[in-house]
Amino acid sequence: METPDLTYIDAQTAELTTAAVRGFAERLDVYVEAGELRAEHAFWVFGLPFLVLHYRITRKPRLRLAPGRTLGENHGLVGRQRTVQVLL
């Protein structure tokens, strides 16, 4: 996965470092509505709203492997926990 030039992910620790972009703001609200996990992701530029994304979040279907097959360490089915550091 490519990341913007202002973001760096340490390959050994998976820590994420990113620089702040002046004039840009975002908010991510995650909530349950009618038993469904949802999210609203809003963005502003210089205080003016310009984009709101609405998500419905569901589980991935279970992967069925042929007998004797295993998943490799870097298969990517399970997300890694990331530490985020914002530089101002």
C-alpha positions as CSV (number, residue, x, y, z in Angstrom):
1,M,0.0,0.0,0.0
2,E,1.4,3.4,-1.0
3,T,1.3,6.3,1.5
4,P,1.5,10.0,0.8
5,D,4.9,11.7,1.0
6,L,3.9,13.3,4.4
7,T,3.4,9.9,6.0
8,Y,6.0,7.2,7.0
9,I,5.4,3.7,8.2
10,D,8.4,2.0,10.0
11,A,8.8,-1.4,8.4
12,Q,10.0,-3.0,11.7
13,T,7.7,-1.5,14.3
14,A,4.7,-0.6,12.0
15,E,4.6,2.8,13.7
16,L,3.0,5.5,11.6
17,T,4.3,9.1,11.6
18,T,2.6,11.8,9.6
19,A,2.9,15.6,9.2
20,A,0.0,17.9,9.7
21,V,-1.3,19.8,6.7
22,R,-2.3,23.4,7.7
23,G,-5.8,24.3,6.8
24,F,-6.9,20.7,6.5
25,A,-9.1,18.9,9.1
26,E,-11.0,15.7,9.3
27,R,-13.3,13.9,11.8
28,L,-14.1,10.2,11.9
29,D,-17.2,9.2,13.9
30,V,-17.9,5.4,14.3
31,Y,-21.2,4.3,15.7
32,V,-23.8,1.5,15.7
33,E,-27.2,2.2,14.1
34,A,-30.0,-0.4,13.9
35,G,-27.4,-3.1,14.7
36,E,-25.1,-2.1,11.9
37,L,-21.6,-0.6,12.4
38,R,-21.4,2.7,10.5
39,A,-19.0,5.6,10.1
40,E,-19.1,9.2,9.0
41,H,-15.8,10.7,7.8
42,A,-15.9,14.5,7.3
43,F,-13.2,16.7,5.8
44,W,-12.7,20.5,5.9
45,V,-10.3,22.9,4.1
46,F,-9.6,26.2,5.8
47,G,-12.7,25.7,7.9
48,L,-15.0,25.0,5.0
49,P,-16.6,21.5,4.7
50,F,-15.9,19.9,1.4
51,L,-16.5,16.1,1.7
52,V,-18.4,13.7,3.9
53,L,-18.1,10.0,3.4
54,H,-20.6,7.5,4.9
55,Y,-19.5,3.9,5.5
56,R,-21.2,0.6,6.4
57,I,-18.7,-1.7,8.0
58,T,-19.1,-5.4,7.7
59,R,-17.0,-8.5,8.5
60,K,-15.0,-10.1,5.8
61,P,-16.3,-13.5,4.8
62,R,-14.3,-16.4,6.4
63,L,-11.6,-17.6,4.1
64,R,-11.8,-21.4,3.5
65,L,-8.5,-23.0,2.7
66,A,-8.0,-26.3,1.0
67,P,-6.9,-29.1,3.4
68,G,-3.2,-28.8,4.3
69,R,-2.9,-25.1,3.2
70,T,-2.0,-22.4,5.7
71,L,-1.9,-18.6,5.6
72,G,1.5,-17.0,5.2
73,E,2.7,-14.6,7.9
74,N,2.3,-11.5,5.6
75,H,-1.1,-12.6,4.1
76,G,-2.8,-9.4,5.3
77,L,-6.1,-10.9,6.5
78,V,-5.6,-9.4,10.0
79,G,-4.8,-5.7,10.2
80,R,-1.8,-4.6,12.2
81,Q,-2.3,-2.2,15.1
82,R,-0.6,1.1,14.3
83,T,0.8,3.9,16.5
84,V,0.1,7.3,15.1
85,Q,2.3,10.3,15.8
86,V,1.2,13.7,14.3
87,L,3.9,16.3,13.8
88,L,2.8,19.9,14.1
